[in-house]
Structures are given as structure tokens and as C-alpha cells.
Amino acid sequence: MKLLVIGGGGREHALAWGLAKSARVETVYVAPGNGGTARTPMLQNVPLSDIDELIAFAKNEKIAFTVVGPEAPLAAGIVDAFLLAGLKIFGPTQAAAQLESSKDFAKAFLVRHQIPTADYQTFTDPIQAKAYILAQGAPIVVKADGLAAGKGVVVANTTDEACEAIDQMLGDGSLGAAGARVVIEECLVGEEASFIVMCDGSSILPLATSQDHKRLKDHDEGPNTGGMGAYSPAPVISPALHNRIMREVIHPTISGMAKDGIPFTGFLYAGLMIGSGTDTTRSIKVLEFNCRMGDPETQPIVMRIKSDLAQVFELAVTGRLSEATIDWDRRTALGVVLAAHNYPGTPGTGDTISRLPQDTDECMVFHAGTTLDNGVLKTAGGRVLCVTVLADSVKRAQSAAYAAIAQTHFDGQQYRTDIGWRAIPAAASST
């Protein structure tokens, strides 16, 4: 069968690669794809982004089902359009995607359904927003209401930083429509974790746990980014915490959306802050919802999947997700993002990628911001590559990832040297 993956980042490269491993899959088309998907066997780029053109392509090629990677097409209603055209597609409707496309919608939903989250207020007026910040004090979190490609969150350590974020979002319009409204939240303390599930409107299939690294620099310093690396599984989520997250967050969210008349299908990503204490006393609060798999969490998660991924999606798009199971590799998968110089500002592009390690079952380089220019691989975005490895422990996976990075080069490349650091003492103490 032929499949279609929408998007052109590292997440989409990993999903397409995982789907192509199925014996029943002939070709996975990636729209628009990138330099890496252009070079990967069984993957074929399609230079399309218009929804009507994608529908026509899916019909002409008799695509069995489509998987949506990024958030923008979901917010634009691609799932609604495909379903109206009688095509199978995995993702939330435009209404359900508001859990990600509007921070205010998500926060109001969480409060309405008594799902734990940080205290907040929403503002469109900068003067009122700043007055609230001064009254609350710092640290405090300022979020653009709309989609901002992972860059619409400022964790401000001072009220001056928070007020500057208000000026950027509500004042100069640098984030466009995404920043026309802001959500200001209390700053939660603890350890972050990513909890991602698949949903078909009623049934839920949890994926492996993972942990992202949002800050640009080592020791979680520097500005927030779209993610500088991730690993799976995340030791912070014990079996007991896993059960609590399903009970206190995931099930109430899916049932709450159904009660609100907006059944949720697709990936639901809950970004969580886990407080200190025991598994029974630690607080669990929702930082954010995404309506798609995370990037770079997808890369290590997909590396660990031993089951036929295409079959899992096939069951999901036909409302039979309850029949699906996933067999996970017990090893740790760890991915390190190589970003372009000046990321997350205005990243440089057009640099030649002169060296890459050989792709193997234990080491894959998933491409994000790359393009093929007359056969030459070049940088074409902020996050360029995600070097992802499988190994028997977090420490070994970390060592293997950085050994592979030593075989990788493009001018101006930057990356963190501590991906997985939170799990290493936890892993060491559990052996």
C-alpha cells in the first residue's frame, strides 16, 4: 500500500521511516519532505502543501491513509477536508486541534474539566498584562496564545523580562496573529516529561515515555527552542506515575473533549511538570497540549518501535485502535539535535553538510532543516539534524550519539552536550 506523511521536519522523517519498515508498504510519500527523506529508500518527496492539491494527490495515488506531522495543517483544517473527501487520515479536526492552536482554549478546557494545570490569566491589552505580572512577581511564564513554532513561550526570571515578552508579543507583533493574545501562568517547578498517546475518538494507546530538552544550552540554560534533544524511556515516569497520568490527565481530557462535542482523534501530547515527592504524592500538572507527536521526541520513540507501525495506524484510522498493541525495544533511544548557527533567532541556511555517519538500525540521522541542491545536501532551517541512537543504557546511548556527531559536520553547527543528563543518575541508582 501507499501512504502519505504531511510535513518536512525530523518528526516526519522518523514517522515515514518507521512506516516504510512495514512489509505491506510500497512507498511512503512525504509532503513536502526534506533532503533526508529524498535520500531514504522507499520514501519519496512530494512538493505539495496546498490542502486541495494534497487531496487530489491522495485520490490519484490511492493512498491508504495519511498521517499529519506538524501543527499548522491541523489548525488549518486538513483533517476535516480529507474526511469530507472520503479519505482516511490520522489527526484531530480543526476544532479539536484548538487544544494546541489556542493556549487560552486549552487552559479554559483544563480548568473546566478539573485537570491540574498552572494558575493563569489571559490578556490582549499590554498594560493590563504588565500590571498582572507586577502583581504576581517573578519567575513567571508568558505564552503566545497561538502557534509560534515552539518559540512562543518565555520563562521570565524577572518582571522586566516578562514585560519585555509582553512588548514583543502584544506590542511589536513579532509573532503575528499567534501573539495577539497572551496567557500568563505561574511558573511551575519540577521535572518535565512528555506523555504522548494515540486516540481514535474513544480508545487510547499510550506511546513510550520520553523527555525533551527545550533550552538551547547545557544545564537547561539559554532561550527556549523547539527542542534540542530527547530520549526514551523517561525514568521520571514510573509505572505508578504512568497510571496516575492516564487517570488524572489523559482519560479526563479525551472524555472531556467528547462531552464538549469535539471527539479527539490523532496524537495527544501532554507536556507535564512532575513535582517532587513519592509516586503517590508528586504533583502532576499539564504545561501544554500538542495535537501531534513532539519533535524531537518522535525520533527516539519511533526508533524503539518493534511492531508494524503501519498496522497500528491502519487500526487507528478505522476506529479499531483498541485492537492495537506496540512492542517496544527495551533499550534506550536518545536523539541530539544539531542546529544551525544563530538558532533560535534567524538561523543561517545554505551551508553544505559535508559529513554524516552511516545510517544503521542502531544509529539514524533524521533530517529536519535540510535540502538537496543539485545533489548537494545543505542546511535549510533552524534545527537541521537529529542524530538518534539505540543502546543498552542512557549513558551508552549518550556516548554513542556524541560519537556519531563527531562524524557529522556543517559550518556553524551547534548542539547540547548533555542530552539525557537527568536520566543518568536515575539510571545509575536503579542498577
C-alpha positions in Angstrom: 0.0 0.0 0.0 1.0 3.6 -0.5 1.0 6.1 2.4 1.3 9.9 2.8 3.0 11.8 5.6 2.4 15.5 5.7 5.3 17.7 6.8 9.0 18.3 6.3 10.7 18.0 9.6 12.6 15.5 11.7 9.4 14.1 13.2 8.0 13.4 9.7 11.3 11.8 8.5 11.1 9.5 11.5 7.4 8.6 11.1 7.9 8.0 7.3 11.0 5.8 8.0 9.0 3.8 10.7 6.1 3.3 8.4 8.3 2.2 5.5 9.6 -0.7 7.5 6.2 -2.4 7.2 6.3 -5.3 4.7 3.0 -4.2 3.3 4.1 -0.7 2.4 5.2 0.0 -1.1 6.0 3.8 -0.9 5.7 6.5 1.7 5.2 9.9 0.2 6.3 12.9 2.3 4.8 16.3 1.5 6.9 18.3 1.1 9.7 16.3 2.8 13.4 17.4 3.1 16.9 16.4 2.0 16.9 13.4 4.2 13.6 11.9 3.1 14.7 12.5 -0.5 17.7 10.2 0.2 15.9 7.5 2.3 14.9 4.3 0.5 11.1 3.8 0.0 10.4 7.5 0.8 9.5 9.9 -2.0 9.1 13.7 -1.6 6.0 15.4 -3.0 6.4 19.2 -3.4 2.8 20.0 -2.2 1.4 21.9 0.7 -2.0 23.1 -0.5 -4.8 21.0 1.1 -6.8 20.7 -2.1 -3.7 19.6 -4.1 -2.9 17.0 -1.4 -6.4 15.6 -1.5 -6.2 15.3 -5.3 -2.8 13.6 -4.9 -4.1 11.1 -2.3 -7.0 10.2 -4.5 -4.9 9.8 -7.7 -2.3 7.7 -5.9 -4.9 5.7 -4.0 -3.2 6.5 -0.7 -4.4 4.0 2.0 -4.1 6.6 4.8 -2.4 9.9 5.6 -0.6 10.9 8.8 -0.2 14.6 9.7 3.0 15.6 11.3 3.1 19.3 12.1 0.5 21.5 13.8 -0.1 24.2 11.1 -2.1 21.9 8.7 -4.1 20.6 11.6 -5.1 24.1 12.7 -5.9 24.9 9.1 -8.5 22.0 9.0 -6.7 19.4 6.8 -8.3 16.5 8.6 -11.8 17.9 8.1 -11.1 18.4 4.4 -9.7 14.9 3.9 -12.6 13.3 5.8 -15.1 15.3 3.7 -13.4 13.9 0.6 -13.8 10.4 1.9 -10.1 9.9 2.6 -8.6 8.2 5.7 -6.3 10.5 7.8 -4.9 10.4 11.3 -5.1 13.6 13.2 -7.5 15.9 15.1 -10.2 18.0 13.4 -9.7 21.8 13.3 -11.9 22.2 16.4 -10.1 19.5 18.4 -6.7 21.0 17.4 -7.6 24.1 19.4 -6.0 22.2 22.3 -2.8 23.3 20.7 -3.6 26.1 18.4 -5.0 28.2 21.3 -3.4 28.3 24.7 -6.4 30.1 26.1 -8.7 27.4 24.8 -6.6 24.7 26.3 -6.3 26.4 29.7 -10.1 27.1 29.9 -10.7 23.4 28.9 -8.3 22.2 31.7 -10.0 24.3 34.3 -13.5 23.4 33.1 -12.7 19.7 33.4 -10.7 20.0 36.6 -7.5 18.7 35.1 -4.5 20.0 37.1 -2.6 22.9 35.5 -0.8 26.1 36.4 -2.9 29.2 37.5 -3.2 31.7 34.6 -4.9 34.7 33.2 -5.3 35.7 29.5 -4.7 39.2 28.1 -5.0 41.2 24.9 -4.1 44.6 26.5 -0.4 45.0 27.2 -1.0 47.5 30.1 -3.2 45.1 31.9 -0.8 42.2 31.2 2.1 44.1 32.7 0.1 45.1 35.8 -0.8 41.4 36.4 2.9 40.5 36.0 4.0 43.1 38.5 1.3 42.0 41.0 2.3 38.3 40.6 6.1 38.7 40.6 8.7 36.5 39.0 9.5 33.9 37.9 6.5 33.8 35.7 5.7 32.3 32.2 4.4 34.3 29.2 2.9 32.4 26.3 1.7 33.5 22.9 -1.9 32.2 22.5 -1.4 30.8 19.0 1.0 28.7 17.1 4.6 30.0 17.3 6.7 27.1 16.1 7.9 26.3 19.7 9.2 29.9 20.2 6.1 31.5 21.8 7.0 30.7 25.4 9.1 32.9 27.7 10.1 31.6 31.1 10.9 35.0 32.7 13.1 35.1 35.8 12.4 38.8 36.4 9.4 41.0 35.9 11.4 43.1 33.4 11.9 40.0 31.2 8.2 39.2 31.4 7.2 42.7 30.4 9.7 42.7 27.5 8.0 39.5 26.3 4.6 41.3 26.5 6.1 44.1 24.4 7.3 41.6 21.8 4.0 39.6 21.6 1.3 42.3 22.1 3.4 45.3 21.2 5.6 44.9 18.1 3.7 42.0 16.6 6.8 39.9 16.0 4.8 36.7 16.4 1.9 37.9 14.2 -1.5 36.6 15.0 -0.1 34.0 17.4 0.9 36.8 19.8 -2.3 38.8 19.5 -3.3 37.3 22.8 -1.1 36.1 25.7 -1.5 33.6 28.5 0.4 34.4 31.7 1.0 31.5 34.0 2.6 30.7 37.3 6.0 29.2 36.9 5.9 25.5 37.9 8.9 23.8 39.4 9.8 20.1 38.9 10.9 17.8 36.1 9.3 18.0 32.7 8.1 14.9 30.8 6.4 14.3 27.5 3.4 11.9 27.6 2.1 11.0 24.1 -0.9 8.8 23.2 -2.8 7.8 20.1 -6.6 8.3 20.1 -9.4 7.3 17.7 -12.1 9.2 19.5 -12.7 6.7 22.2 -9.8 4.3 22.6 -6.4 5.4 23.8 -3.0 3.7 23.1 -0.1 5.2 25.1 3.3 5.5 23.4 6.6 5.1 25.2 7.5 7.9 27.6 10.1 10.5 26.7 11.8 13.7 27.8 12.6 16.7 25.7 15.3 19.4 26.3 13.8 22.8 25.5 16.6 25.1 26.4 19.3 25.9 23.8 22.3 25.4 26.1 23.7 22.8 28.5 22.3 22.7 32.1 19.0 23.9 30.7 20.2 27.4 30.1 19.6 29.8 27.3 16.4 30.6 25.4 13.6 28.1 24.8 13.7 26.3 21.4 11.6 23.8 19.6 13.7 21.1 21.3 17.4 20.3 21.3 17.2 16.6 22.0 15.2 13.8 23.7 15.4 10.3 25.0 13.0 7.4 25.7 12.0 6.0 28.1 12.0 8.7 30.7 12.8 7.3 34.2 10.8 10.1 35.8 7.6 8.4 34.8 7.4 5.2 36.8 4.7 2.6 36.2 2.7 4.1 39.2 3.1 7.7 37.7 2.1 6.3 34.3 -1.2 5.0 35.7 -1.8 8.3 37.5 -1.2 10.3 34.3 -3.6 8.2 32.4 -6.2 8.5 35.2 -5.7 12.2 36.1 -4.9 13.7 32.7 -5.4 11.6 29.6 -8.7 9.9 30.3 -10.3 13.2 31.6 -9.0 15.0 28.5 -10.4 12.5 26.0 -13.7 12.2 27.8 -13.9 16.0 28.3 -13.5 16.6 24.6 -16.2 14.1 23.9 -18.5 15.8 26.4 -17.8 19.2 24.8 -18.9 17.7 21.4 -15.4 17.6 20.0 -14.2 14.0 19.9 -10.4 13.8 19.7 -8.6 11.6 17.2 -4.9 11.7 16.5 -1.9 12.2 18.7 -2.4 13.9 22.0 0.8 15.1 23.6 0.7 16.2 27.2 3.7 18.3 28.3 3.8 17.7 32.0 5.5 19.1 35.1 6.2 16.4 37.7 6.7 17.7 41.2 8.9 16.3 43.9 7.8 13.6 46.4 6.8 10.0 46.1 4.9 8.4 43.2 1.6 8.8 45.1 2.2 12.4 46.3 4.1 14.0 43.4 2.0 16.7 41.7 1.2 16.2 38.0 0.3 19.4 36.1 -0.3 20.0 32.4 2.1 22.6 30.9 0.7 22.4 27.4 -1.1 20.2 24.9 0.1 19.4 21.5 -2.1 17.7 18.9 0.7 15.8 17.2 3.8 14.0 18.2 6.6 16.0 19.6 9.8 16.9 17.8 12.4 15.7 18.7 10.6 13.1 20.9 9.3 11.3 17.8 12.7 10.3 16.7 13.7 8.2 19.8 10.2 6.9 20.2 10.0 5.6 16.7 13.5 4.0 17.0 12.1 1.9 19.8 9.0 0.6 18.0 9.4 -3.1 17.0 5.8 -3.6 15.8 4.4 -2.9 12.4 3.7 0.8 12.7 1.6 0.9 9.5 -0.8 -1.7 11.0 -1.2 0.4 14.2 -2.2 3.5 12.1 -4.5 1.4 10.0 -6.4 0.3 13.1 -6.5 3.9 14.3 -8.0 5.4 11.2 -10.7 2.8 11.1 -11.8 3.3 14.7 -10.2 0.0 15.9 -7.4 1.3 18.0 -8.5 -0.8 20.9 -7.1 -3.8 18.9 -3.6 -2.3 18.5 -0.6 -3.0 20.6 3.0 -1.8 20.3 6.1 -4.0 21.1 8.8 -1.7 22.5 12.6 -2.2 22.3 13.8 -2.3 25.9 16.9 -0.3 25.1 17.2 3.5 25.4 16.9 5.7 22.4 18.5 9.1 22.5 18.5 11.9 20.0 20.6 15.0 19.8 19.6 17.9 17.6 22.2 19.7 15.5 21.0 23.3 14.9 22.2 26.0 12.6 24.2 29.0 13.8 22.0 31.8 15.3 19.2 29.3 16.1 16.6 30.0 17.6 16.9 33.5 16.2 17.2 33.9 12.5 19.2 30.8 11.6 21.8 30.7 8.9 20.9 28.4 5.9 22.7 27.2 2.8 25.7 25.6 4.5 26.9 22.3 3.0 26.6 19.2 5.2 29.9 17.7 4.4 29.9 14.6 6.7 27.3 12.3 8.0 27.6 8.9 9.8 26.2 5.8 8.1 22.6 5.1 8.9 22.1 1.7 10.7 19.4 0.0 12.8 21.1 1.4 15.9 22.0 4.9 14.6 19.8 7.0 12.4 20.3 10.6 11.3 16.8 12.1 10.9 16.7 15.3 8.8 14.7 18.4 9.6 16.1 21.6 8.1 17.9 20.1 5.0 17.5 20.3 1.3 19.1 18.7 -1.7 20.6 21.4 -4.0 21.7 19.7 -7.3 22.6 16.6 -5.3 24.4 18.5 -2.5 22.9 18.3 1.0 22.6 21.7 2.5 21.1 23.3 5.6 17.6 24.8 5.2 16.3 25.6 8.7 17.0 26.1 12.4 17.0 22.5 13.6 19.0 20.7 10.9 19.5 17.1 12.0 18.7 14.8 14.9 21.3 12.1 15.5 19.4 9.2 17.2 20.8 6.0 18.6 19.8 2.9 20.4 21.9 1.5 23.3 21.6 -0.6 26.4 21.6 2.3 28.8 21.2 6.1 28.8 24.9 6.6 29.4 25.8 4.3 26.5 23.2 5.9 24.2 24.6 9.3 25.1 28.2 8.2 24.3 27.1 6.6 21.0 25.1 9.7 19.9 28.1 12.0 20.5 30.4 9.6 18.8 28.1 9.8 15.7 28.0 13.6 16.0 31.8 13.6 15.8 31.3 12.2 12.2 28.9 15.0 11.3 29.8 18.4 10.0 28.3 21.6 8.7 29.6 25.1 9.3 28.1 26.8 12.4 26.5 23.6 13.8 25.6 23.9 17.5 24.3 21.3 19.9 23.9 20.5 23.5 26.5 18.1 25.1 24.3 16.9 27.9 21.2 15.3 26.4 19.9 12.7 28.8 21.6 14.2 31.8 18.6 13.9 34.1 18.2 10.2 33.5 21.8 9.2 34.1 21.8 9.4 37.9 18.4 7.9 37.9 19.5 5.0 35.7 22.7 4.5 37.7 20.8 4.4 41.0 18.4 1.8 39.7 21.1 -0.7 38.6 
